[in-house]
Amino acid sequence: MIFIVKSSDNLTTYKVDFNFGEVVQVQCDCPAGIYGKHCKHKMGLLQGDTSLLADPNQSGLLTECLSRLDGSDIFKAIQELNACEHQLSEMKKICEKKKKSLEKILQGK
Ligand SMILES: [Zn+2]
């Protein structure tokens, strides 16, 4: 199933293809996607972001695709990545607090 997604400049569109063959593949034809790299179009659709869709009528089809991925390796990998990103953002907050604390210490406060 092919979805047409808007790029961030809102001018270009890309195609994200959910291929439900023997092995499920999700590919995008954006500059990163053509090399099989992580891209926001694949990630956005896989996370259910319907605002990326150039044709809002495809949102039902996206929901259907995502339900077919439930419990798959793709789904698990996304959950793991989301967990890492959450931890990373929490660690960034802690680092900022530590920097502030060091700033005070260095000023003798
Ligand atoms: Zn892409």
Backbone and ligand atoms as CSV (ligand in chain L), in Angstrom:
chain,resi,resn,atom,element,x,y,z
A,1,MET,N,N,0.837,-1.189,0.000
A,1,MET,CA,C,0.000,0.000,0.000
A,1,MET,C,C,0.877,1.246,0.000
A,2,ILE,N,N,0.568,2.146,-0.895
A,2,ILE,CA,C,1.402,3.341,-1.044
A,2,ILE,C,C,0.695,4.573,-0.468
A,3,PHE,N,N,1.433,5.286,0.341
A,3,PHE,CA,C,0.928,6.527,0.917
A,3,PHE,C,C,1.726,7.683,0.357
A,4,ILE,N,N,1.039,8.765,0.040
A,4,ILE,CA,C,1.720,9.973,-0.418
A,4,ILE,C,C,1.845,10.882,0.804
A,5,VAL,N,N,3.096,11.244,1.109
A,5,VAL,CA,C,3.328,12.096,2.280
A,5,VAL,C,C,3.908,13.441,1.862
A,6,LYS,N,N,3.627,14.440,2.673
A,6,LYS,CA,C,4.155,15.781,2.423
A,6,LYS,C,C,5.530,15.899,3.062
A,7,SER,N,N,6.432,16.603,2.381
A,7,SER,CA,C,7.734,16.850,2.990
A,7,SER,C,C,7.596,18.070,3.890
A,8,SER,N,N,8.659,18.362,4.644
A,8,SER,CA,C,8.573,19.480,5.586
A,8,SER,C,C,8.423,20.829,4.888
A,9,ASP,N,N,8.857,20.935,3.616
A,9,ASP,CA,C,8.685,22.208,2.903
A,9,ASP,C,C,7.270,22.359,2.334
A,10,ASN,N,N,6.467,21.314,2.499
A,10,ASN,CA,C,5.073,21.310,2.027
A,10,ASN,C,C,4.923,21.403,0.509
A,11,LEU,N,N,6.038,21.317,-0.207
A,11,LEU,CA,C,5.979,21.416,-1.664
A,11,LEU,C,C,6.187,20.051,-2.307
A,12,THR,N,N,7.147,19.329,-1.766
A,12,THR,CA,C,7.494,18.024,-2.303
A,12,THR,C,C,6.620,16.957,-1.669
A,13,THR,N,N,6.375,15.911,-2.398
A,13,THR,CA,C,5.716,14.751,-1.793
A,13,THR,C,C,6.599,13.526,-2.018
A,14,TYR,N,N,6.476,12.587,-1.111
A,14,TYR,CA,C,7.200,11.328,-1.234
A,14,TYR,C,C,6.223,10.183,-1.122
A,15,LYS,N,N,6.662,9.030,-1.578
A,15,LYS,CA,C,5.822,7.834,-1.488
A,15,LYS,C,C,6.390,6.905,-0.420
A,16,VAL,N,N,5.537,6.529,0.507
A,16,VAL,CA,C,5.930,5.530,1.502
A,16,VAL,C,C,5.132,4.271,1.193
A,17,ASP,N,N,5.877,3.199,0.963
A,17,ASP,CA,C,5.258,1.949,0.543
A,17,ASP,C,C,5.305,0.910,1.667
A,18,PHE,N,N,4.146,0.480,2.098
A,18,PHE,CA,C,4.041,-0.624,3.057
A,18,PHE,C,C,3.820,-1.878,2.224
A,19,ASN,N,N,4.843,-2.707,2.194
A,19,ASN,CA,C,4.756,-3.909,1.369
A,19,ASN,C,C,4.563,-5.138,2.251
A,20,PHE,N,N,3.357,-5.672,2.229
A,20,PHE,CA,C,3.038,-6.828,3.068
A,20,PHE,C,C,3.285,-8.122,2.306
A,21,GLY,N,N,4.561,-8.373,2.045
A,21,GLY,CA,C,4.929,-9.627,1.402
A,21,GLY,C,C,5.203,-10.661,2.478
A,22,GLU,N,N,6.016,-11.660,2.151
A,22,GLU,CA,C,6.397,-12.688,3.130
A,22,GLU,C,C,7.040,-12.021,4.345
A,23,VAL,N,N,7.861,-11.000,4.045
A,23,VAL,CA,C,8.446,-10.153,5.084
A,23,VAL,C,C,7.898,-8.752,4.833
A,24,VAL,N,N,7.451,-8.096,5.888
A,24,VAL,CA,C,6.901,-6.745,5.714
A,24,VAL,C,C,8.041,-5.761,5.507
A,25,GLN,N,N,7.903,-4.933,4.490
A,25,GLN,CA,C,8.896,-3.889,4.233
A,25,GLN,C,C,8.197,-2.541,4.153
A,26,VAL,N,N,8.861,-1.526,4.698
A,26,VAL,CA,C,8.333,-0.163,4.596
A,26,VAL,C,C,9.437,0.684,3.989
A,27,GLN,N,N,9.144,1.263,2.833
A,27,GLN,CA,C,10.163,2.030,2.121
A,27,GLN,C,C,9.637,3.414,1.768
A,28,CYS,N,N,10.582,4.361,1.677
A,28,CYS,CA,C,10.217,5.733,1.310
A,28,CYS,C,C,11.156,6.179,0.195
A,29,ASP,N,N,10.657,7.001,-0.711
A,29,ASP,CA,C,11.512,7.440,-1.822
A,29,ASP,C,C,12.111,8.835,-1.610
A,30,CYS,N,N,12.190,9.273,-0.337
A,30,CYS,CA,C,12.865,10.551,-0.055
A,30,CYS,C,C,14.383,10.335,-0.126
A,31,PRO,N,N,15.176,11.419,-0.101
A,31,PRO,CA,C,16.637,11.261,-0.239
A,31,PRO,C,C,17.274,10.303,0.784
A,32,ALA,N,N,16.764,10.273,2.015
A,32,ALA,CA,C,17.305,9.329,3.002
A,32,ALA,C,C,16.703,7.943,2.796
A,33,GLY,N,N,15.420,7.944,2.539
A,33,GLY,CA,C,14.683,6.681,2.426
A,33,GLY,C,C,15.152,5.787,1.298
A,34,ILE,N,N,15.590,6.374,0.186
A,34,ILE,CA,C,16.011,5.537,-0.951
A,34,ILE,C,C,17.214,4.671,-0.588
A,35,TYR,N,N,17.968,5.095,0.435
A,35,TYR,CA,C,19.097,4.280,0.875
A,35,TYR,C,C,18.706,3.380,2.055
A,36,GLY,N,N,17.421,3.313,2.334
A,36,GLY,CA,C,16.957,2.466,3.427
A,36,GLY,C,C,17.184,3.087,4.797
A,37,LYS,N,N,17.535,4.359,4.804
A,37,LYS,CA,C,17.821,5.041,6.072
A,37,LYS,C,C,16.539,5.460,6.775
A,38,HIS,N,N,16.741,5.711,8.085
A,38,HIS,CA,C,15.681,6.218,8.927
A,38,HIS,C,C,15.188,7.542,8.335
A,39,CYS,N,N,13.901,7.712,8.181
A,39,CYS,CA,C,13.399,9.016,7.749
A,39,CYS,C,C,12.107,9.332,8.475
A,40,LYS,N,N,11.807,10.638,8.529
A,40,LYS,CA,C,10.642,11.059,9.317
A,40,LYS,C,C,9.327,10.651,8.671
A,41,HIS,N,N,9.358,10.372,7.363
A,41,HIS,CA,C,8.118,9.966,6.685
A,41,HIS,C,C,7.699,8.564,7.098
A,42,LYS,N,N,8.669,7.636,7.052
A,42,LYS,CA,C,8.375,6.261,7.488
A,42,LYS,C,C,8.015,6.267,8.967
A,43,MET,N,N,8.872,6.937,9.757
A,43,MET,CA,C,8.658,6.962,11.206
A,43,MET,C,C,7.327,7.613,11.557
A,44,GLY,N,N,7.035,8.721,10.889
A,44,GLY,CA,C,5.781,9.425,11.161
A,44,GLY,C,C,4.574,8.531,10.902
A,45,LEU,N,N,4.574,7.889,9.724
A,45,LEU,CA,C,3.430,7.030,9.402
A,45,LEU,C,C,3.367,5.838,10.344
A,46,LEU,N,N,4.527,5.260,10.639
A,46,LEU,CA,C,4.545,4.093,11.545
A,46,LEU,C,C,4.066,4.462,12.948
A,47,GLN,N,N,4.175,5.745,13.291
A,47,GLN,CA,C,3.700,6.182,14.608
A,47,GLN,C,C,2.282,6.751,14.508
A,48,GLY,N,N,1.672,6.608,13.327
A,48,GLY,CA,C,0.272,7.001,13.167
A,48,GLY,C,C,0.037,8.488,12.952
A,49,ASP,N,N,1.073,9.206,12.508
A,49,ASP,CA,C,0.917,10.646,12.278
A,49,ASP,C,C,0.221,10.894,10.934
A,50,THR,N,N,-1.095,11.084,10.976
A,50,THR,CA,C,-1.861,11.273,9.739
A,50,THR,C,C,-1.685,12.675,9.147
A,51,SER,N,N,-1.074,13.599,9.913
A,51,SER,CA,C,-0.876,14.951,9.372
A,51,SER,C,C,0.133,14.951,8.229
A,52,LEU,N,N,0.911,13.879,8.113
A,52,LEU,CA,C,1.878,13.770,7.017
A,52,LEU,C,C,1.220,13.429,5.686
A,53,LEU,N,N,0.031,12.871,5.748
A,53,LEU,CA,C,-0.617,12.388,4.527
A,53,LEU,C,C,-1.045,13.536,3.615
A,54,ALA,N,N,-0.633,13.465,2.345
A,54,ALA,CA,C,-1.037,14.475,1.378
A,54,ALA,C,C,-2.541,14.338,1.106
A,55,ASP,N,N,-3.026,13.119,1.179
A,55,ASP,CA,C,-4.453,12.854,0.989
A,55,ASP,C,C,-5.036,12.329,2.309
A,56,PRO,N,N,-5.765,13.191,3.014
A,56,PRO,CA,C,-6.303,12.795,4.330
A,56,PRO,C,C,-7.221,11.564,4.252
A,57,ASN,N,N,-7.735,11.293,3.042
A,57,ASN,CA,C,-8.588,10.116,2.883
A,57,ASN,C,C,-7.840,8.808,3.089
A,58,GLN,N,N,-6.501,8.889,3.109
A,58,GLN,CA,C,-5.712,7.674,3.309
A,58,GLN,C,C,-5.559,7.310,4.788
A,59,SER,N,N,-6.120,8.126,5.681
A,59,SER,CA,C,-5.898,7.863,7.104
A,59,SER,C,C,-6.512,6.536,7.560
A,60,GLY,N,N,-7.643,6.170,6.981
A,60,GLY,CA,C,-8.262,4.881,7.324
A,60,GLY,C,C,-7.374,3.718,6.902
A,61,LEU,N,N,-6.797,3.871,5.715
A,61,LEU,CA,C,-5.903,2.838,5.185
A,61,LEU,C,C,-4.654,2.714,6.058
A,62,LEU,N,N,-4.173,3.846,6.559
A,62,LEU,CA,C,-3.000,3.829,7.436
A,62,LEU,C,C,-3.318,3.067,8.726
A,63,THR,N,N,-4.467,3.367,9.307
A,63,THR,CA,C,-4.879,2.669,10.527
A,63,THR,C,C,-4.912,1.153,10.286
A,64,GLU,N,N,-5.427,0.778,9.121
A,64,GLU,CA,C,-5.507,-0.644,8.762
A,64,GLU,C,C,-4.101,-1.256,8.656
A,65,CYS,N,N,-3.185,-0.534,7.990
A,65,CYS,CA,C,-1.799,-1.004,7.854
A,65,CYS,C,C,-1.153,-1.171,9.224
A,66,LEU,N,N,-1.342,-0.180,10.081
A,66,LEU,CA,C,-0.702,-0.222,11.397
A,66,LEU,C,C,-1.255,-1.368,12.239
A,67,SER,N,N,-2.532,-1.655,12.091
A,67,SER,CA,C,-3.094,-2.760,12.874
A,67,SER,C,C,-2.518,-4.096,12.399
A,68,ARG,N,N,-2.159,-4.164,11.127
A,68,ARG,CA,C,-1.526,-5.396,10.608
A,68,ARG,C,C,-0.108,-5.566,11.143
A,69,LEU,N,N,0.498,-4.461,11.594
A,69,LEU,CA,C,1.871,-4.520,12.120
A,69,LEU,C,C,1.912,-4.789,13.626
A,70,ASP,N,N,0.741,-4.782,14.239
A,70,ASP,CA,C,0.663,-5.020,15.687
A,70,ASP,C,C,1.410,-6.293,16.086
A,71,GLY,N,N,2.332,-6.164,17.031
A,71,GLY,CA,C,3.067,-7.337,17.521
A,71,GLY,C,C,4.206,-7.787,16.617
A,72,SER,N,N,4.407,-7.095,15.482
A,72,SER,CA,C,5.487,-7.478,14.562
A,72,SER,C,C,6.838,-6.977,15.065
A,73,ASP,N,N,7.902,-7.431,14.404
A,73,ASP,CA,C,9.252,-6.963,14.736
A,73,ASP,C,C,9.359,-5.448,14.535
A,74,ILE,N,N,8.682,-4.954,13.503
A,74,ILE,CA,C,8.705,-3.508,13.232
A,74,ILE,C,C,8.108,-2.764,14.422
A,75,PHE,N,N,6.968,-3.254,14.881
A,75,PHE,CA,C,6.265,-2.637,15.998
A,75,PHE,C,C,7.141,-2.650,17.258
A,76,LYS,N,N,7.776,-3.802,17.515
A,76,LYS,CA,C,8.648,-3.925,18.700
A,76,LYS,C,C,9.849,-2.989,18.605
A,77,ALA,N,N,10.443,-2.904,17.406
A,77,ALA,CA,C,11.618,-2.033,17.223
A,77,ALA,C,C,11.238,-0.573,17.438
A,78,ILE,N,N,10.052,-0.190,17.000
A,78,ILE,CA,C,9.600,1.190,17.198
A,78,ILE,C,C,9.397,1.463,18.685
A,79,GLN,N,N,8.807,0.507,19.388
A,79,GLN,CA,C,8.609,0.685,20.827
A,79,GLN,C,C,9.943,0.841,21.552
A,80,GLU,N,N,10.929,0.024,21.152
A,80,GLU,CA,C,12.259,0.118,21.772
A,80,GLU,C,C,12.898,1.473,21.498
A,81,LEU,N,N,12.777,1.931,20.240
A,81,LEU,CA,C,13.337,3.228,19.877
A,81,LEU,C,C,12.654,4.350,20.663
A,82,ASN,N,N,11.321,4.282,20.762
A,82,ASN,CA,C,10.585,5.305,21.522
A,82,ASN,C,C,11.028,5.322,22.984
A,83,ALA,N,N,11.241,4.144,23.551
A,83,ALA,CA,C,11.689,4.066,24.942
A,83,ALA,C,C,13.061,4.718,25.093
A,84,CYS,N,N,13.967,4.447,24.140
A,84,CYS,CA,C,15.312,5.049,24.167
A,84,CYS,C,C,15.219,6.561,24.052
A,85,GLU,N,N,14.389,7.022,23.126
A,85,GLU,CA,C,14.273,8.467,22.936
A,85,GLU,C,C,13.703,9.145,24.176
A,86,HIS,N,N,12.782,8.457,24.837
A,86,HIS,CA,C,12.225,9.008,26.080
A,86,HIS,C,C,13.321,9.103,27.151
A,87,GLN,N,N,14.091,8.024,27.296
A,87,GLN,CA,C,15.193,8.018,28.274
A,87,GLN,C,C,16.197,9.111,27.960
A,88,LEU,N,N,16.506,9.260,26.663
A,88,LEU,CA,C,17.458,10.281,26.237
A,88,LEU,C,C,16.964,11.674,26.631
A,89,SER,N,N,15.686,11.948,26.409
A,89,SER,CA,C,15.187,13.286,26.747
A,89,SER,C,C,15.193,13.489,28.260
A,90,GLU,N,N,14.924,12.439,29.019
A,90,GLU,CA,C,15.000,12.545,30.484
A,90,GLU,C,C,16.438,12.814,30.925
A,91,MET,N,N,17.392,12.122,30.301
A,91,MET,CA,C,18.803,12.318,30.646
A,91,MET,C,C,19.266,13.733,30.276
A,92,LYS,N,N,18.758,14.263,29.176
A,92,LYS,CA,C,19.110,15.644,28.797
A,92,LYS,C,C,18.651,16.627,29.865
A,93,LYS,N,N,17.444,16.388,30.403
A,93,LYS,CA,C,16.939,17.268,31.470
A,93,LYS,C,C,17.848,17.189,32.698
A,94,ILE,N,N,18.252,15.988,33.039
A,94,ILE,CA,C,19.141,15.802,34.193
A,94,ILE,C,C,20.477,16.501,33.944
A,95,CYS,N,N,21.017,16.371,32.737
A,95,CYS,CA,C,22.283,17.031,32.387
A,95,CYS,C,C,22.163,18.550,32.536
A,96,GLU,N,N,21.050,19.106,32.082
A,96,GLU,CA,C,20.851,20.556,32.211
A,96,GLU,C,C,20.866,20.972,33.678
A,97,LYS,N,N,20.224,20.187,34.540
A,97,LYS,CA,C,20.225,20.498,35.971
A,97,LYS,C,C,21.640,20.420,36.539
A,98,LYS,N,N,22.383,19.408,36.112
A,98,LYS,CA,C,23.763,19.252,36.592
A,98,LYS,C,C,24.636,20.422,36.134
A,99,LYS,N,N,24.421,20.901,34.922
A,99,LYS,CA,C,25.172,22.054,34.425
A,99,LYS,C,C,24.881,23.288,35.259
A,100,LYS,N,N,23.577,23.499,35.544
A,100,LYS,CA,C,23.181,24.649,36.370
A,100,LYS,C,C,23.838,24.548,37.745
A,101,SER,N,N,23.825,23.352,38.285
A,101,SER,CA,C,24.405,23.120,39.598
A,101,SER,C,C,25.907,23.412,39.557
A,102,LEU,N,N,26.599,22.952,38.526
A,102,LEU,CA,C,28.027,23.216,38.380
A,102,LEU,C,C,28.294,24.706,38.219
A,103,GLU,N,N,27.436,25.384,37.451
A,103,GLU,CA,C,27.586,26.839,37.282
A,103,GLU,C,C,27.614,27.543,38.645
A,104,LYS,N,N,26.665,27.146,39.515
A,104,LYS,CA,C,26.584,27.761,40.850
A,104,LYS,C,C,27.831,27.446,41.663
A,105,ILE,N,N,28.251,26.186,41.628
A,105,ILE,CA,C,29.423,25.777,42.379
A,105,ILE,C,C,30.656,26.574,41.936
A,106,LEU,N,N,30.810,26.722,40.614
A,106,LEU,CA,C,31.963,27.436,40.075
A,106,LEU,C,C,31.951,28.923,40.455
A,107,GLN,N,N,30.769,29.418,40.824
A,107,GLN,CA,C,30.680,30.820,41.265
A,107,GLN,C,C,30.699,30.937,42.778
A,108,GLY,N,N,30.992,29.808,43.425
A,108,GLY,CA,C,31.078,29.818,44.882
A,108,GLY,C,C,29.742,29.938,45.570
A,109,LYS,N,N,28.664,29.673,44.875
A,109,LYS,CA,C,27.332,29.817,45.495
A,109,LYS,C,C,26.870,28.493,46.118
L,1,ZN,ZN,ZN,11.269,9.502,3.765
